[in-house]
């Protein structure tokens, strides 16, 4: 039997490097085959109900961004984790705008199922979180984080670390839902305790308004 047909080997500890490389290269192939140049990334909770104000805001914002993106010379995709909640709202807005709707899905014991608004040829399933986060950031042109739980925080602080260390340059990062983000995290304390530079806070913009967020992102591309 050829090694790559040997399920027992592929799924074993010895086969882990093969599995890792498969997820890395399959994602690359999917993006390049669909000629996606850049992504606008939406983070947020899978538990957000469609009646929630943040669900509606994510839907409205990605619709605006999707319409705008279709007029750009580069090909943009609205990119989410492919699941329910805020992710669904983001992909729905992209779909309604006729823009590419990309889903980086992940195997989870609960909550995660691919939402119906992910384009079928722009869906990929991940097993490894670190590879999923790598692809979230690699081609990101803008990042919008809506309220969420530990998964959202994991993704957000990964992005902030990359921005702080110039691994992801010039990417606007918006925290949508000022009350949530400022009540949950004591942002000034990072500076007060000397854990980050005062200038590092410039990587973040807080917003509660879809139009303001949309115009802010556009201004970053036109500056």
Residue pairs with C-beta under 8 A, 6 or more apart in sequence:
3 9
4 10
4 18
9 15
10 18
10 19
11 19
19 127
19 128
20 128
20 131
23 124
23 126
23 127
23 128
23 131
24 131
24 134
26 124
27 104
27 124
27 126
27 131
27 135
30 121
30 122
30 124
31 135
31 139
34 77
34 100
34 121
34 122
35 75
36 75
36 76
36 77
36 100
36 102
36 122
36 139
37 74
37 75
37 76
37 139
38 74
38 75
38 76
38 77
38 139
38 140
38 141
39 76
39 77
39 78
39 79
39 102
39 136
39 139
39 140
39 141
40 62
40 65
40 69
40 76
40 77
40 78
40 79
40 140
40 141
40 142
40 143
40 144
40 217
41 79
41 80
41 136
41 137
41 140
41 142
41 143
41 144
42 58
42 62
42 78
42 79
42 80
42 86
42 87
42 89
42 90
42 144
42 146
43 80
43 81
43 86
43 143
43 144
43 145
43 146
43 148
43 152
43 155
43 156
44 54
44 58
44 85
44 86
44 87
44 89
44 90
44 145
44 146
44 147
44 148
44 152
45 85
45 86
45 146
45 147
45 148
45 149
45 151
45 152
46 81
46 83
46 84
46 85
46 86
46 87
46 111
46 112
46 148
46 151
47 84
47 85
47 111
47 149
48 54
48 55
48 85
48 86
48 89
48 146
48 147
48 148
49 55
49 85
50 88
50 89
54 86
54 89
54 146
54 147
54 176
54 177
55 85
55 86
55 88
55 89
56 89
57 146
57 176
57 210
58 86
58 89
58 90
58 93
58 144
58 146
58 176
59 89
59 90
59 92
59 93
59 96
60 93
60 210
61 93
61 144
61 176
61 210
61 213
61 214
62 78
62 89
62 90
62 91
62 92
62 93
62 94
62 97
63 93
63 94
63 96
63 97
64 93
64 97
64 210
64 211
64 214
65 76
65 78
65 93
65 94
65 97
65 99
65 142
65 214
65 217
66 78
66 93
66 94
66 96
66 97
66 98
66 99
67 97
67 98
67 99
68 214
68 218
69 76
69 78
69 97
69 99
70 97
70 98
70 99
72 221
75 100
76 99
76 100
76 141
77 94
77 99
77 100
77 101
77 102
77 122
78 90
78 91
78 93
78 94
78 99
78 100
78 101
78 102
79 102
79 103
79 104
79 136
79 140
80 86
80 87
80 88
80 90
80 91
80 102
80 103
80 104
80 118
81 87
81 103
81 104
81 105
81 106
81 112
81 132
81 151
82 91
82 103
82 104
82 105
82 106
82 112
82 114
82 115
82 118
82 123
83 103
83 105
83 106
83 111
83 112
83 113
83 114
83 115
84 111
84 112
84 113
84 115
86 146
86 147
86 148
87 103
87 115
88 115
88 117
91 101
91 102
91 103
91 115
91 117
91 118
92 115
92 117
94 100
94 101
94 117
95 101
95 117
95 119
100 119
100 122
101 117
101 118
101 119
101 122
102 118
102 119
102 122
102 123
103 114
103 115
103 118
103 119
103 122
103 123
103 124
104 124
104 126
104 132
104 135
104 136
105 112
105 114
105 118
105 123
105 124
105 125
105 126
106 112
106 125
106 126
106 127
106 129
106 132
107 125
107 126
107 127
114 123
126 132
129 154
133 154
133 155
133 158
136 155
136 159
137 158
137 159
137 162
137 167
137 168
140 159
140 168
140 171
141 171
141 221
142 171
142 172
142 173
142 174
142 217
142 220
143 159
143 171
143 172
143 173
143 174
144 173
144 174
144 176
144 213
144 217
145 152
145 155
145 156
145 159
145 173
145 174
145 175
145 176
146 152
146 176
146 177
147 176
147 177
147 180
147 181
156 175
159 168
159 171
159 173
160 173
160 200
160 203
160 204
161 167
162 168
163 169
163 171
163 173
163 203
164 196
164 200
164 203
170 220
172 205
172 216
172 217
172 220
173 203
173 204
173 205
174 204
174 205
174 206
174 207
174 213
174 216
174 217
175 181
175 204
175 205
175 206
175 207
176 207
176 208
176 213
177 208
178 206
178 207
178 208
179 208
181 187
181 206
182 206
187 201
187 204
189 195
190 196
190 200
190 201
191 197
191 198
191 200
191 201
205 216
207 213
207 216
